[in-house]
Structures are given as structure tokens and as C-alpha cells.
């Protein structure tokens, strides 16, 4: 069963969800825009990393140690990024 919510619009799910996504994107677009400062911090964090996994670990470490969530009431403790448990199927 698929449930979705609308104001008073009678849209099918395949039209509703793209519209919701667009509205959310527009609302947060300016807040999530990547700046030169963010690019420089990311480049510095991954400097010398050899693999994509190592880059992710370094970015995660940087975020946990250098970025403070001003809205959080307590600081979250982290043991690193969660492993990717996605299983890839082989195609024949």
C-alpha cells in the first residue's frame, strides 16, 4: 500500500513525489550550496587519500571533529561511517 499526503491537490503518486522533491530542493538550495570554502576544506581533508573509501573516511572524520551542529542539544558520538552493506548482483 502506498500512502502520500497532499494539501487539496488530487495528484497521482508519480506526479506528487516529484513536486514535493522540487519544493524541498528549492527551499534548501541556497543553504546547501557548495562554496569555495567547502571545496577547500574537502580537498584538504582528502589530501593523500588513495582510495574512495579512504576519502570517505577522511571526510567523515573531518565532519565529526571540525563541524559543530548548532541545533543539536548533545554531541553525537561516532565510530566512523557505517559500512556499505549493499549487495551487488552480477549481470549475465
C-alpha positions as CSV (number, residue, x, y, z in Angstrom):
1,X,0.0,0.0,0.0
2,X,1.3,3.4,-0.9
3,X,0.3,6.4,1.2
4,X,1.0,10.0,0.3
5,X,-0.2,13.4,1.6
6,X,-1.3,16.5,-0.3
7,X,-2.9,19.7,0.7
8,X,-6.1,19.7,-1.5
9,X,-4.4,18.5,-4.7
10,X,-5.5,15.3,-6.3
11,X,-2.3,14.2,-7.8
12,X,-1.2,10.6,-8.6
13,X,1.9,9.5,-6.6
14,X,4.1,9.6,-9.7
15,X,3.3,13.4,-10.0
16,X,3.1,14.1,-6.3
17,X,6.5,13.0,-5.2
18,X,8.5,14.9,-8.0
19,X,6.6,18.0,-7.0
20,X,7.4,17.5,-3.3
21,X,11.1,16.9,-4.2
22,X,11.2,20.1,-6.2
23,X,9.7,22.2,-3.4
24,X,12.1,20.8,-0.8
25,X,15.0,21.3,-3.2
26,X,14.0,24.9,-3.8
27,X,13.6,25.5,0.0
28,X,17.1,24.3,0.8
29,X,19.0,25.1,-2.4
30,X,20.8,28.2,-1.0
31,X,21.5,26.7,2.3
32,X,23.3,23.7,0.8
33,X,25.2,25.4,-2.0
34,X,28.8,24.3,-2.1
35,X,31.1,27.3,-1.6
36,X,34.9,27.7,-2.3
37,X,35.4,27.3,1.5
38,X,33.7,23.9,1.5
39,X,35.6,22.8,-1.6
40,X,38.9,23.8,0.0
41,X,38.0,22.0,3.3
42,X,37.1,18.9,1.4
43,X,40.3,19.0,-0.7
44,X,42.3,19.4,2.5
45,X,40.5,16.6,4.2
46,X,41.1,14.0,1.5
47,X,44.7,15.1,0.6
48,X,46.8,12.0,0.2
49,X,43.9,9.5,0.3
50,X,44.4,6.7,-2.1
51,X,41.0,5.1,-2.4
52,X,37.4,6.3,-2.5
53,X,36.8,4.5,0.9
54,X,39.8,6.4,2.4
55,X,38.4,9.7,1.1
56,X,35.0,9.0,2.7
57,X,36.6,8.1,6.0
58,X,38.6,11.3,6.0
59,X,35.7,13.5,5.1
60,X,33.6,11.8,7.8
61,X,36.4,12.3,10.3
62,X,36.7,16.0,9.3
63,X,32.9,16.5,9.7
64,X,32.8,14.8,13.1
65,X,35.8,16.7,14.5
66,X,35.5,20.1,12.8
67,X,31.8,20.8,12.3
68,X,29.6,21.7,15.2
69,X,25.8,21.3,14.9
70,X,24.4,24.4,16.5
71,X,20.9,22.9,16.6
72,X,21.9,19.7,18.4
73,X,21.5,19.6,22.2
74,X,24.2,17.0,22.6
75,X,27.1,16.0,20.5
76,X,26.7,12.7,18.8
77,X,29.5,10.1,19.3
78,X,30.7,8.4,16.1
79,X,32.7,5.3,15.4
80,X,33.2,6.2,11.7
81,X,31.0,5.8,8.7
82,X,28.7,2.8,8.6
83,X,29.8,0.1,6.1
84,X,28.0,-0.2,2.8
85,X,26.1,-3.4,3.0
86,X,24.6,-3.2,-0.4
87,X,25.0,-6.4,-2.3
88,X,25.7,-6.0,-6.0
89,X,24.2,-8.6,-8.3
90,X,26.2,-9.9,-11.2
91,X,24.7,-9.5,-14.6
92,X,25.0,-12.3,-17.1
